[in-house]
Amino acid sequence: MTKNFKDLGLSRKTVEALDKMGIETPFPVQYKTIPLILEGKNIGAKAKTGSGKTLAYAIPIAELIAKEGHAQVLVLAPTRELALQNYQVIKKVAPWLKFAIVYGGVGYEPQFNQLKDADVVIGTPGRLIDHLRRGSLKLNKTKVVVLDEADRMLDMGFKADVEYLISATPRTVRCWLFSATLHSQIMKLGKKFGVTDFVEAGEDMPSEIGHFFLDRGNKINNLRILLEKSNKVLVFSNTKRFARLVSERLKLLSLHGDMSQAARERALQKFTNGAKCIVATDVAARGLDIPNVDLVVNLDLPKDIKSYVHRSGRTGRAGKKGTVINLLTPADFDIFRKLTSDLELHVSPWEGRR
């Protein structure tokens, strides 16, 4: 295993930026992909959630891209929250570059201004296409396209949008694809845009996470007790209505699709900066990197295996321990039994252990 970033042949400037971030040792997805990218390869990488995928492409951006005042890098993300998170990470590694953050739900004017001389454009497919058609986004000199959470983008129906955006770039554009899974459709998409090297770097479900269930008592009362025993808690509900109810009853932050983008960003900022708990729908289940979440609580069982994996991946990040507790009703048992069996998880009753 590579012991430090200097072993990857990075410039002093990049290593110093990583040192300032308190990051010294590369994770598997980083030491497996960065050398390939720096050799000029187009790569597709599979890695579990919380494995450091953002740095795996942020570092090559810092190494390869100089300030030129036009869109050299296009980073595609499935959600606004993930686009913002990507921006926060890349900017720390490459602070000398100019950035444009492009997504819907907010006004156009700030984005027009950012796009005029941005070296790195980060955004969601729909608003990016809107800017492309308006002429405020030009991709004719783009050198790199990054597809972040590529499987999620396909799940959300963005395949045609992704293809449209990449078709507007030069034929020589490089493609770096990152995904929690590398199923046949993802690999087909990658190969269409020149991906030649596919890399796997770890399991789908982090082994550092303990999985438990609680099937007694009222869900809201149980959550109140769990909050007393934890430091940083991310709670998931399947519906906006239940998320609002629980957050209002327990006076907690909430995050759901009925909130304005500004309100969602404020809630996430408060949670990141020290608030103990936030109650969210699956809008927050993918891609968010919130440090030190020690507990994920599923008020409702997620609808499928993918959602369970992605929710669980909000804890146990960066090699730390994490816990997932599922609050069950009798009607949940058959679904829960099948879900945990399919994932080959060892699940125990929660007994207040810590």
FITI-254661 format. One record per residue: residue number from 1; residue in three letters; x, y, z of N, C-alpha, C, O in turn. Coordinates in steps of 0.2 Angstrom, whole numbers. Atoms other than C-alpha are relative to their C-alpha. Layout:
 resi resn neast nnorth   nup caeast canorth  caup ceast cnorth   cup oeast onorth   oup
  NUM  Ala     X      Y     Z      X       Y     Z     X      Y     Z     X      Y     Z
...
END
This chain:
 resi resn neast nnorth   nup caeast canorth  caup ceast cnorth   cup oeast onorth   oup
    1  Met     4     -6     0      0       0     0     4      6     0     9      7     4
    2  Thr    -4     -6     0      6      17    -4    -1      4     7    -6      4     9
    3  Lys     1     -3    -7     10      26    13    -1      7     0    -4      9     5
    4  Asn     2     -7     0      9      44     8    -1      2    -7     1     -1   -12
    5  Phe     2     -2     7      4      55    -7     7      2    -4     7      2   -10
    6  Lys    -7     -1     4     23      59   -11     1     -6    -4     5     -5    -9
    7  Asp    -1      6     4     24      41   -17    -4      0    -6    -2     -4   -11
    8  Leu     4      0     6     11      45   -30     4      5    -5     1      6   -11
    9  Gly    -3     -5     4     23      58   -37    -3      7    -1    -2     10    -6
   10  Leu     3     -6     0     13      73   -33     4      6     1    10      5     4
   11  Ser    -4     -6    -1     19      91   -34     0      2     7    -4      0    11
   12  Arg     0     -2    -7     24      99   -18    -6      5     2    -8      4     7
   13  Lys     6     -4    -1     10     112   -20    -6     -4     2   -10     -2     6
   14  Thr     6      4    -2     -3      98   -20     1     -3     7    -4     -4    11
   15  Val    -1      3    -6      5      89    -6    -1      5     6    -4      3    11
   16  Glu     1     -5    -6      5     105     5    -7      1     1    -9      2     6
   17  Ala     7     -1    -1    -13     108     1    -3     -6     4    -8     -5     8
   18  Leu     3      6    -4    -17      90     7     2      0     7    -2     -1    12
   19  Asp    -2     -1    -6     -7      93    22    -4      5     4    -6      4    10
   20  Lys     4     -6    -3    -17     109    26    -7     -3     2   -10     -1     7
   21  Met     7      3    -1    -33      98    25     1     -6     5    -4     -9     7
   22  Gly    -1      6    -5    -25      85    37     0     -7    -3    -2    -12     1
   23  Ile     0      6     4    -24      72    24     7     -3    -2    10      1    -6
   24  Glu    -7      2     1     -8      62    24     0     -7    -4     5     -8    -8
   25  Thr     0      7     3    -12      44    18    -5     -1    -5   -11      0    -4
   26  Pro     5      2     5    -21      39     2    -4     -6     1    -1    -11     4
   27  Phe     5      6    -1    -36      28     2     1     -4    -7     4     -2   -12
   28  Pro     0      4     6    -37      13   -10    -2      3    -7     2      2   -12
   29  Val     2     -3     6    -47      22   -23     4      5    -3     5      7    -9
   30  Gln    -5     -5     2    -34      36   -23     6     -3    -3     8     -1    -8
   31  Tyr    -7      2     3    -18      26   -25    -1     -5    -6     4     -6    -9
   32  Lys     1      5     6    -26      14   -38    -2      4    -6    -1      2   -12
   33  Thr     2     -4     6    -33      28   -49     4      6    -2     5      7    -8
   34  Ile    -4     -6     1    -22      43   -47     6     -1    -5     7      3   -10
   35  Pro    -5      1     5     -7      36   -56    -2     -2    -7     1      0   -11
   36  Leu     2      2     7    -17      29   -70    -2      7    -4    -1      8    -9
   37  Ile     2     -7     2    -25      47   -72     6      4    -3     6      7    -8
   38  Leu    -6     -4     2     -8      55   -72     4     -3    -6     8      1    -9
   39  Glu    -3      3     6     -2      43   -85    -4      1    -6    -1      0   -12
   40  Gly     4     -2     6    -16      49   -97    -5     -4    -1    -8     -4    -6
   41  Lys     5      5     1    -28      35   -95    -7      3     2    -8      7     6
   42  Asn     7     -2    -2    -47      37   -95    -2     -6     4    -2    -12     2
   43  Ile     1      6    -5    -53      27   -80    -7      0     2   -11      5     2
   44  Gly     7      1    -4    -69      20   -72     2     -3     7     5     -8     7
   45  Ala    -2      3    -7    -68      17   -53    -6     -2     4   -11      2     4
   46  Lys     5      2    -4    -79       8   -42     3      0     7     8     -3     9
   47  Ala    -3      0    -7    -77      11   -23    -6      2     4   -11      5     2
   48  Lys     5      0    -5    -88      10    -8    -1      8     2     3     12     1
   49  Thr     1     -7    -2    -96      26    -1     4      2     6     6     -2    10
   50  Gly    -5     -3    -5    -85      37    10     7     -3    -1    11     -2     4
   51  Ser    -7      3     1    -69      30     2     4      5    -3    10      3    -4
   52  Gly    -5     -5     2    -62      46    -4     0      1    -8     5      3   -11
   53  Lys     0      0     7    -68      46   -22     1      8    -3     4      9    -8
   54  Thr    -1     -6     2    -69      65   -23     7      3    -1     9      6    -6
   55  Leu    -8     -1     0    -50      67   -19     3     -3    -6     8     -1    -8
   56  Ala    -4      4     5    -46      54   -32     0      3    -6     4      2   -11
   57  Tyr     0     -4     6    -51      66   -46     2      7     2     4     11    -3
   58  Ala    -2     -7    -2    -48      83   -36     8      0    -1    10      5    -3
   59  Ile    -7     -1     0    -30      79   -35     3      0    -7     7      4    -8
   60  Pro    -2      0     7    -27      75   -53    -2      7    -3     2     10    -8
   61  Ile     1     -7     2    -36      92   -57     5      5     2     7      9    -2
   62  Ala    -5     -5    -2    -24     101   -46     7     -1    -3    10      3    -5
   63  Glu    -7      1     3     -9      92   -54     0      2    -8     5      4   -10
   64  Leu     0     -1     8    -15      94   -73    -2      6    -2    -1      8    -8
   65  Ile     4     -6     3    -25     110   -74     3      6     3     4      7     9
   66  Ala    -3     -6    -2    -17     127   -74    -6      5    -2   -11      4    -6
   67  Lys     5     -5     0    -28     143   -73     1      3    -7     6      6   -10
   68  Glu     0     -3     7    -33     148   -91    -6      4    -1    -7      8    -7
   69  Gly     6     -5     1    -50     157   -89    -5     -3    -4    -9      1    -7
   70  His     5      2     4    -61     145   -98    -1     -8     3     3    -10     6
   71  Ala     2      6    -3    -70     128   -94     4     -6    -3     3     -9    -8
   72  Gln    -4      6     1    -56     115   -94    -3     -6     3    -1    -12     0
   73  Val     2      6    -4    -64     103   -82    -8      1     1   -10      6     3
   74  Leu     7      0    -1    -83      98   -82    -1     -6     5     0    -11     3
   75  Val     1      5    -5    -88      89   -66    -8     -1     0   -11      4     2
   76  Leu     7      1     0   -106      81   -67    -2     -4     6     1     -9     8
   77  Ala     2      3    -6   -115      77   -51    -8     -1    -1   -11      3    -4
   78  Pro     8      1     0   -133      70   -49    -4      4     4   -10      5     2
   79  Thr     4     -5    -5   -138      82   -35     3      6     1    10      7     1
   80  Arg    -2     -7    -2   -136     100   -30     5     -1     6    10      2     6
   81  Glu    -4      1    -6   -129      94   -13     7     -3    -2    12      0     1
   82  Leu    -6      3     2   -116      83   -21     5      5    -4    11      5    -3
   83  Ala    -3     -5     4   -111      97   -33     4      5     5    10      7     4
   84  Leu    -3     -5    -5   -108     109   -18     6     -3     4    11      0     5
   85  Gln    -5      3    -4    -98      96    -9     6     -1    -4    12      0    -2
   86  Asn    -6      0     5    -87      93   -24     4      6     0    10      6     0
   87  Tyr    -4     -6     1    -83     111   -26     4      1     7     9      4     6
   88  Gln    -4     -1    -6    -78     112    -7     6     -3     0    11     -1     3
   89  Val    -6      4     0    -66      98    -9     5      2    -5    11      3    -4
   90  Ile    -5     -2     6    -58     103   -26     3      7     1     9      8     0
   91  Lys    -3     -7    -1    -56     121   -21     5      0     5    10      4     5
   92  Lys    -5      1    -5    -46     116    -6     6     -3    -2    12     -1     0
   93  Val    -6      4     3    -34     105   -16     3      5    -6     9      5    -6
   94  Ala    -2     -4     6    -33     118   -31    -3      7     1    -7      9    -3
   95  Pro     3     -6    -2    -37     135   -23     2      6    -5    -1     11    -6
   96  Trp    -2     -5     5    -28     144   -38    -5      0    -6    -5      5   -10
   97  Leu     5      0     5    -42     139   -50    -6      4     1    -8      5     7
   98  Lys     6     -3    -1    -58     148   -53    -6     -5    -2    -5    -10    -6
   99  Phe     5      5     0    -74     138   -51    -7      3    -2    -9      9     0
  100  Ala     7     -2     1    -92     139   -57    -5     -6     3    -3    -12     1
  101  Ile     4      5    -3   -106     130   -47    -7      1    -3   -10      6    -3
  102  Val     6     -1     4   -121     127   -58    -5     -6     1    -4    -12     0
  103  Tyr     6      4    -1   -138     119   -53    -6      4     1    -6     10     1
  104  Gly     6     -3     0   -156     122   -53    -3      3     7     1      1    12
  105  Gly     3     -2    -6   -167     130   -40     2      7     3     0      9     8
  106  Val    -3     -6    -2   -157     146   -39     0      5    -6    -1      2   -12
  107  Gly     0     -5     6   -155     162   -50     5     -1    -4    10     -5    -3
  108  Tyr    -5      1     5   -145     162   -66     6      5     1    11      4    -1
  109  Glu    -5     -6     1   -136     179   -64     7     -2     3    12     -1     0
  110  Pro    -7      2    -3   -122     173   -51     3     -6    -5     9     -6    -5
  111  Gln    -3      5     4   -120     158   -62     3      2    -7     9      0    -9
  112  Phe    -2     -3     6   -118     168   -78     7      3     1    12      2    -2
  113  Asn    -6     -3    -2   -104     178   -69     6     -5     1    11     -4    -1
  114  Gln    -5      5    -1    -95     163   -63     3     -4    -6     8     -5    -7
  115  Leu    -2      4     6    -95     154   -80     4      4    -5     7      1    -9
  116  Lys    -3     -4     5    -87     169   -89     8     -2     0    11     -2    -5
  117  Asp    -7      1     0    -69     164   -83     2     -6     4     7     -7     7
  118  Ala    -1      6    -5    -71     147   -73     4     -5    -4     3     -7   -10
  119  Asp    -4      5     3    -58     134   -76    -3     -7     1    -2    -12    -2
  120  Val     3      7    -2    -68     120   -67    -8      2     1   -10      6     5
  121  Val     7     -1     0    -87     119   -70    -3     -6     4    -2    -12     1
  122  Ile     3      6    -4    -97     108   -57    -7      1     0    -9      7     2
  123  Gly     7     -1     0   -115     105   -59    -4     -6    -1    -2    -11    -2
  124  Thr     4      5     2   -130      95   -62    -2      0    -7    -2      6   -10
  125  Pro     1      0     7   -135      90   -79    -5      4    -3    -4      8    -8
  126  Gly     5     -4     3   -151      99   -82     2      7    -1     1     10    -6
  127  Arg    -2     -8     1   -145     117   -78     6      1    -4     7      6    -7
  128  Leu    -6      0     5   -128     113   -87    -3      1    -7     0      5   -11
  129  Ile     3      0     7   -138     109  -103    -3      7    -1    -3     10    -7
  130  Asp     3     -6     1   -148     125  -100     5      6    -2     4     10    -6
  131  His    -6     -5     1   -132     136   -99     3     -2    -7     5      3   -11
  132  Leu    -3      1     6   -125     127  -114    -4      2    -6    -2      5   -11
  133  Arg     4     -3     5   -140     131  -125    -1      7     0    -2     10    -5
  134  Arg     0     -7     0   -140     149  -119     6      3    -2     7      9    -4
  135  Gly    -6     -2     2   -122     150  -124     4      3     6    10      5     5
  136  Ser    -4     -3    -6   -116     155  -106     5     -6     2     9     -4     6
  137  Leu    -5      5    -1   -107     138  -105     3     -2    -7    -1     -4   -11
  138  Lys    -4      2     6    -94     134  -118     4     -6     1     9     -5     6
  139  Leu    -4      6    -1    -86     116  -119     4     -2    -5     7     -7    -5
  140  Asn    -4      2     6    -76     117  -135     7      0     2    11     -3    -2
  141  Lys    -7      0    -2    -60     119  -125     1     -5     6     6     -5    10
  142  Thr     0      4    -6    -64     106  -111     5     -6    -1     5     -9    -6
  143  Lys    -5      5     0    -50      94  -107    -2     -6     3     0    -12     2
  144  Val     2      5    -4    -58      83   -94    -7      0     2   -10      5     4
  145  Val     7      0    -2    -76      77   -90     1     -5     6     3    -11     5
  146  Val     0      4    -5    -78      69   -73    -8     -2     1   -12      2     2
  147  Leu     7      3    -1    -94      58   -70     0     -2     7     3     -8     9
  148  Asp     0      2    -7    -97      57   -51    -6     -3     2   -12     -1    -1
  149  Glu     6      4    -2   -109      45   -44    -4     -2    -7   -10     -1    -7
  150  Ala     3      2     7   -112      38   -62    -6     -4     1   -11     -3    -3
  151  Asp     6      5     0   -124      24   -57    -6      4     3   -11      3     1
  152  Arg     5     -4    -3   -134      37   -47    -3      4    -6    -9      5    -6
  153  Met     2     -4     6   -135      48   -63    -5     -4    -5   -10     -2    -7
  154  Leu     4      5     4   -142      33   -73    -6     -1     3   -12     -1     0
  155  Asp     6      1    -4   -154      29   -59    -5      6    -1   -11      5    -1
  156  Met     4     -6     0   -161      47   -60    -2      2    -7    -5      7    -8
  157  Gly     2     -1     7   -163      46   -79     4      5    -4     2      9    -8
  158  Phe    -5     -6     3   -148      58   -84     4     -3    -5     8      1    -8
  159  Lys    -5      3     6   -140      46   -97     0      4    -6     5      6    -8
  160  Ala     0     -4     6   -146      56  -112     3      7     1     6     10    -3
  161  Asp    -3     -6    -2   -141      72  -103     7      0     0    11      4    -2
  162  Val    -7      1    -1   -124      66   -99     3     -1    -7     8      2    -9
  163  Glu    -3      1     7   -121      60  -117    -1      7    -4     4      8    -8
  164  Tyr     1     -6     4   -128      77  -124     6      5     2     9      8    -2
  165  Leu    -6     -5    -2   -115      87  -113     7     -2    -2    10      2    -5
  166  Ile    -7      2     2   -100      76  -117     0      1    -8     6      2   -10
  167  Ser     0     -1     7   -105      77  -136     2      7    -2     4      9    -7
  168  Ala    -2     -7     1   -102      96  -134     8      1     1    10      7     0
  169  Thr    -7     -1    -1    -84      93  -129     4     -2    -6     2     -6   -10
  170  Pro    -4      2     5    -69      90  -140     1     -8     0     0    -11     5
  171  Arg    -1      7     0    -66      72  -146     6     -3     4     6     -8     6
  172  Thr    -6      2    -4    -50      72  -136    -1      1     7     4     -1    11
  173  Val     1     -1    -7    -58      75  -120     1     -6     4     0    -12     2
  174  Arg    -1      5    -4    -53      64  -106    -6     -1     5    -9      3     7
  175  Cys     6      2    -4    -66      54   -95     2     -3     6     5     -9     5
  176  Trp    -1      3    -6    -65      50   -77    -6     -2     3   -10      3     5
  177  Leu     6      2    -2    -79      40   -71     0     -3     7     4     -8     8
  178  Phe     0      3    -7    -83      36   -52    -7     -2     2   -12      1     0
  179  Ser     7      3    -1    -97      25   -46     1     -5     6     6     -8     7
  180  Ala     0      5    -5   -102      15   -31    -1     -7    -3     0    -12     1
  181  Thr     1      6     3   -106       1   -43     3      0    -8     3      6   -10
  182  Leu    -2      0     7    -99      -4   -60    -4     -6    -4    -1    -11    -7
  183  His     3      5     3   -113     -14   -68     0      1    -8     4      6   -10
  184  Ser    -2      0     7   -114     -17   -87    -2      7    -3     2      9    -8
  185  Gln     2     -6     3   -123      -1   -91     5      6     1     6     10    -3
  186  Ile    -6     -5    -2   -110      10   -82     6     -1    -4     9      3    -7
  187  Met    -6      1     4    -96       1   -91    -1      2    -7     3      4   -10
  188  Lys     2     -2     6   -105       3  -107     1      8    -2     3     10    -7
  189  Leu     0     -8     0   -107      22  -104     8      2     0    10      6    -4
  190  Gly    -8     -2    -1    -88      23   -99     3     -1    -7     7      3    -9
  191  Lys    -4      2     6    -82      14  -114    -2      4    -6     2      6   -11
  192  Lys     3     -5     6    -93      25  -126     5      6     0     5      9    -5
  193  Phe    -4     -7     0    -82      40  -120     7     -2     2    11      3     5
  194  Gly    -7      1     0    -65      31  -120     3     -3     6     9     -3     6
  195  Val    -2      3    -6    -64      23  -103     3     -7    -2     0    -11    -5
  196  Thr    -3      6     2    -51       9  -105     2     -4     6     3    -10     6
  197  Asp    -2      4    -6    -46       5   -87    -5      1     5    -7      6     8
  198  Phe     5      0    -5    -59       0   -74     3     -3     6     6     -8     6
  199  Val    -4      1    -6    -53      -1   -56    -6     -1     5   -10      2     6
  200  Glu     4      2    -6    -62      -9   -41     4      2     7    10     -1     7
  201  Ala    -4     -2    -6    -57      -2   -24    -4     -1     7    -5      4    10
  202  Gly     3      1    -6    -66     -10   -10    -7     -3     0   -10     -4    -6
  203  Glu     7      3    -1    -83     -18    -4    -5      6    -1    -4     12    -1
  204  Asp     5     -5     0   -100     -10    -7    -2      3     7    -4      8     8
  205  Met     2     -2    -7   -104     -10    12     6      0     4    10     -5     5
  206  Pro    -6      0    -4    -90      -4    23    -1     -4     6    -6     -5     9
  207  Ser     0      5    -6    -85     -17    36     0      4     7    -1      0    12
  208  Glu     0     -4    -6    -83      -3    49    -6      1     3    -7      4     9
  209  Ile     7     -2    -2   -102      -1    51    -3     -6     4    -3    -12     1
  210  Gly     4      5    -3   -112     -11    64    -7      1    -2   -10      7    -2
  211  His     7      0     2   -130     -15    59    -5     -3     6    -3     -9     8
  212  Phe     4      2    -5   -144     -16    72    -7      1    -1    -9      5    -6
  213  Phe     7     -2     0   -163     -16    74    -3      1     6    -1     -2    11
  214  Leu     4     -1    -6   -175     -10    87    -8     -1    -2   -10      3    -6
  215  Asp     7      2     2   -193     -17    86    -5      1     6   -10     -2     5
  216  Arg     4     -1    -5   -200     -11   102    -2      7     1     3     11     1
  217  Gly     1     -7    -2   -209       5   107    -2      5    -6    -1      3   -12
  218  Asn     2     -5     5   -214      21    98     7      2    -4    12      3     0
  219  Lys    -6     -2     4   -202      26    84     3      7     3     9      8     3
  220  Ile    -2     -6    -2   -201      44    90     4      0     7     9      3     8
  221  Asn    -3      0    -7   -198      40   108     7     -4     0    12     -2     3
  222  Asn    -7      4     1   -184      27   102     5      5    -2    11      5     0
  223  Leu    -5     -5     3   -176      41    92     3      4     5     9      6     6
  224  Arg    -2     -4    -5   -176      52   107     5     -3     5    10      0     7
  225  Ile    -5      4    -4   -167      39   117     7     -1    -3    12      0     0
  226  Leu    -6      1     4   -154      36   103     4      6     0    10      6     0
  227  Leu    -4     -6     1   -150      54   102     4      2     6     9      5     6
  228  Glu    -4     -1    -6   -145      54   120     6     -4     1    11     -2     5
  229  Lys    -6      5     0   -132      40   117     5      2    -6    10     -2    -6
  230  Ser    -5     -1     6   -124      48   101     2      7    -1    -1     11     3
  231  Asn    -3     -7     0   -114      63    96    -3      3    -7    -4      9    -7
  232  Lys     2     -3     7   -119      65    77    -4     -5    -3    -2    -10    -5
  233  Val     5      5     2   -135      57    70    -3      3    -6    -5      8    -7
  234  Leu     4     -2     6   -142      57    53    -6     -5    -1    -5    -11    -1
  235  Val     6      4     0   -160      51    52    -3      0    -6    -4      5    -9
  236  Phe     3      1     6   -169      44    37    -7     -1     0    -9     -6     4
  237  Ser     7      1     1   -187      45    33    -2     -1    -7     1      2   -12
  238  Asn     2      1     7   -196      38    17    -4      6    -3    -5      7    -9
  239  Thr     5     -5     3   -208      53    16     2      7     3     5      7     9
  240  Lys    -1     -7    -3   -206      72    18    -5      1     6    -3      5    11
  241  Arg     5     -1    -5   -222      72    29     3     -3     7     3      1    12
  242  Phe    -3      3    -6   -214      60    42     6      4     2     8      5     8
  243  Ala    -6     -3    -2   -197      69    41    -2      7     4     1      9     9
  244  Arg     2     -6    -3   -206      86    45    -3     -1     7    -2      2    12
  245  Leu     3      1    -6   -216      78    59     5     -2     5     4      1    11
  246  Val    -5      2    -5   -201      70    68     4      6     2     6      7     7
  247  Ser    -4     -6    -1   -191      86    66    -3      5     4     0      8     8
  248  Glu     4     -5    -4   -205      97    73    -1     -3     7     0      1    12
  249  Arg     2      3    -6   -209      85    87     7      0     5     6      2    11
  250  Leu    -6      0    -4   -190      84    93     4      6    -1    10      6     2
  251  Lys    -4     -6     1   -185     101    87     7     -1    -3    12      1     0
  252  Leu    -6      2     3   -172      94    75     0      4    -7    -5      6   -10
  253  Leu    -1     -2     7   -165     100    58    -4     -5    -5    -4    -11    -3
  254  Ser     3      5     5   -174      93    43     3      2    -7     5      7    -8
  255  Leu    -2     -1     6   -169      91    25    -4     -5    -5    -4    -11    -5
  256  His     5      4     5   -182      86    11    -1      4    -6     1     10    -6
  257  Gly     1     -3     6   -187      90    -6    -5      6    -1    -5     10    -5
  258  Asp     5     -6     0   -201     103    -1     4      7     2     1     12     1
  259  Met    -4     -6    -3   -187     115     6     3      3    -6     5      0   -11
  260  Ser    -3     -3     5   -180     128    -5     8     -2     0    10     -4     5
  261  Gln    -7      2     0   -162     126   -10     4      4     5     8      1     8
  262  Ala    -4     -4    -5   -156     140     1    -1     -3     7     3     -3    11
  263  Ala     1      3    -7   -165     132    16     4     -7     1     6     -8     6
  264  Arg    -4      6     0   -157     115    12     7      1     1    10     -2     6
  265  Glu    -7     -2    -1   -140     123    11     1      2     7     6      0    10
  266  Arg     0     -2    -7   -143     131    28     0     -5     5     4     -6    10
  267  Ala     0      6    -4   -148     115    36     6     -4     0     8     -6     5
  268  Leu    -6      4     0   -134     106    30     6      3     3    11      0     6
  269  Gln    -5     -3    -3   -122     119    35     0      0     8     5     -1    11
  270  Lys     1      1    -8   -129     119    53     2     -7     2     5     -7     7
  271  Phe    -2      7    -3   -127     100    54     7     -1    -1    10     -4     4
  272  Thr    -7      1     1   -110     100    47     4      4     5    10      2     7
  273  Asn    -4     -4    -5   -104     114    59    -2     -1     7     1      2    11
  274  Gly     0      2    -7   -110     106    75    -7     -2     2    -7     -5     8
  275  Ala     7      3    -3   -129     102    76     0     -7     0     3    -11    -4
  276  Lys     0      7    -2   -132      85    83    -3     -4    -5    -1    -10    -6
  277  Cys     4      5     3   -145      78    72    -4      4    -6    -6     10    -5
  278  Ile     4     -3     5   -154      81    55    -4     -6    -2    -2    -12    -3
  279  Val     4      5     2   -169      71    49    -1      1    -8    -3      7   -10
  280  Ala     0     -1     7   -169      68    30    -4     -5    -4    -4    -11    -2
  281  Thr     2      5     5   -177      60    15     6     -2    -4    11      0    -3
  282  Asp    -5      3     3   -167      51     3     4      5    -5     9      3    -8
  283  Val    -3     -5     3   -162      67    -5     7      1     2    12      3    -1
  284  Ala    -7      0    -3   -147      66     7     4     -6     0     9     -7     3
  285  Ala    -3      7    -1   -143      48     5     6     -1    -4     9     -6    -3
  286  Arg    -5      2     5   -131      49    -9     5      6     0     4     12    -2
  287  Gly    -5     -5     2   -114      58   -10     2      5     6     7      8     5
  288  Leu    -2     -5    -5   -114      69     6     5     -2     4     5     -8     6
  289  Asp    -6      2    -4    -98      69    15     0      4     7     3     10     7
  290  Ile     1     -4    -6   -103      75    33     5     -4     5     3     -9     7
  291  Pro    -5      3    -5    -88      72    45    -3     -3     6    -8      0     9
  292  Asn     1      2    -7    -90      61    61    -7     -2     1    -9     -1     7
  293  Val     7      3    -2   -108      54    59     1     -6     3     3    -11    -1
  294  Asp    -2      7    -3   -107      40    71    -7     -4     0    -6    -10     2
  295  Leu     6      4     0   -125      35    69    -5      2    -5    -6      8    -6
  296  Val     6     -1     5   -138      33    55    -6     -4     3    -5    -10     5
  297  Val     7      3    -2   -156      29    60    -5      0    -6    -6      5    -9
  298  Asn     5      1     5   -168      22    48    -7      0     3    -9     -5     6
  299  Leu     6      0    -3   -185      28    54    -5     -5    -4    -9     -8    -1
  300  Asp     3      4     4   -192      19    39     5     -4    -4    10     -2    -5
  301  Leu    -4      3     4   -184       5    30     1      2    -7    -5      4   -10
  302  Pro     0     -2     7   -177      10    13    -3     -4    -5    -5    -10    -3
  303  Lys     4      4     5   -186       4    -3     4     -5    -3     1    -10    -6
  304  Asp    -4      5     4   -171      -6   -10     7      0     3     9      3     8
  305  Ile    -6      2    -2   -154     -13    -7     5      6    -1     9      8     4
  306  Lys    -5     -6     1   -145       2   -15    -1      6     5     4      8     7
  307  Ser     2     -6    -5   -154      15    -4     3     -2     7     5      2    11
  308  Tyr    -3      2    -7   -149       5    12     8      1     0    10      3     5
  309  Val    -7     -1     0   -131       4     6     2      8     0     7      9     4
  310  His    -2     -7     1   -130      23     2    -2      3     7     2      8     9
  311  Arg     1     -3    -6   -139      28    18     5     -2     5     8      2     9
  312  Ser    -5      2    -5   -127      17    28     7      3    -1    10      4     4
  313  Gly    -7     -3     2   -112      25    19     1      7     3     6      9     2
  314  Arg    -1     -6    -3   -115      41    28     3      0     7     6      5     9
  315  Thr    -4      1    -6   -107      34    44     5     -5    -2     6     -8    -7
  316  Gly    -6      5     2    -91      23    45     4      3    -5     7     -1    -9
  317  Arg    -4     -3     6    -82      35    33     7      1     2     9      2     8
  318  Ala    -7     -1    -1    -64      37    31     3     -5     5     8     -3     9
  319  Gly    -3      5    -5    -60      21    41    -3      0     7     0     -4    11
  320  Lys     3      0    -7    -70      26    56    -5     -5     1    -8     -7    -3
  321  Lys     5      4    -1    -82      16    65    -7      3     0    -7      9     0
  322  Gly     7     -3     1   -101      18    62    -5     -5     2    -4    -11     3
  323  Thr     6      4    -2   -118      12    67    -6      1    -4    -7      7    -5
  324  Val     6     -1     3   -134       9    58    -6     -3     4    -5     -9     6
  325  Ile     5      3    -4   -150       6    68    -7      1    -4    -9      7    -6
  326  Asn     6      1     3   -166       1    60    -6      0     4    -7     -5     8
  327  Leu     6      1    -5   -183       5    69    -5     -3    -4    -8     -1    -9
  328  Leu     5      4     3   -195      -8    64    -7     -1     3    -7      0     9
  329  Thr     6      2    -3   -213     -12    65    -1     -8    -3     3    -10    -6
  330  Pro     1      7     2   -220     -30    63    -1     -1    -7     2     -6   -10
  331  Ala     1      1     7   -224     -27    45     7      1    -4     7     -1   -10
  332  Asp    -6     -1     4   -206     -23    41     5     -6     0     9     -7    -4
  333  Phe    -5      6    -2   -198     -40    47     1     -4    -7     7     -5    -8
  334  Asp    -1      4     6   -200     -50    30     5      4    -4     9      1    -7
  335  Ile    -4     -4     5   -193     -35    20     7      0     3    12      0    -1
  336  Phe    -6     -1    -4   -179     -32    33     4     -7    -1    10     -7    -2
  337  Arg    -4      7     1   -174     -51    33     3     -1    -7     8     -3    -7
  338  Lys    -2      1     7   -173     -52    14     6      5    -1    11      3    -4
  339  Leu    -5     -5     2   -163     -36    13     7     -1     3    12     -1     0
  340  Thr    -6      2    -3   -150     -41    26     3     -6    -2     9     -7    -2
  341  Ser    -2      6     3   -149     -58    19     3      1    -7     9     -2    -8
  342  Asp    -3     -2     7   -146     -51     1     7      3     1    12      2    -3
  343  Leu    -6     -3    -1   -132     -40     8     5     -4     5    10     -2     6
  344  Glu    -4      4    -4   -125     -54    19     2      4     6     8      4     8
  345  Leu    -1     -3    -6   -126     -43    34    -1     -4     7    -6     -7     7
  346  His     1      2    -6   -124     -48    52    -4      5     4    -1     11     5
  347  Val     4     -5    -3   -138     -39    61    -3     -2     7    -5     -8     8
  348  Ser     2      2    -7   -142     -39    80    -5      5     3    -6     10     0
  349  Pro     4     -5    -3   -155     -32    91     4      5     4     9      4     7
  350  Trp    -3     -6    -3   -151     -15    98    -1     -1     8    -7     -1    10
  351  Glu     1      0    -7   -148     -16   117     3      5     4     4      5    10
  352  Gly    -2     -6    -3   -142       1   121     8      0     1    11      4     4
  353  Arg    -7      0    -1   -124      -4   119     4      5    -4     0      8    -9
  354  Arg    -3     -6     3   -111       9   113     7     -2     0    11      2    -3
END
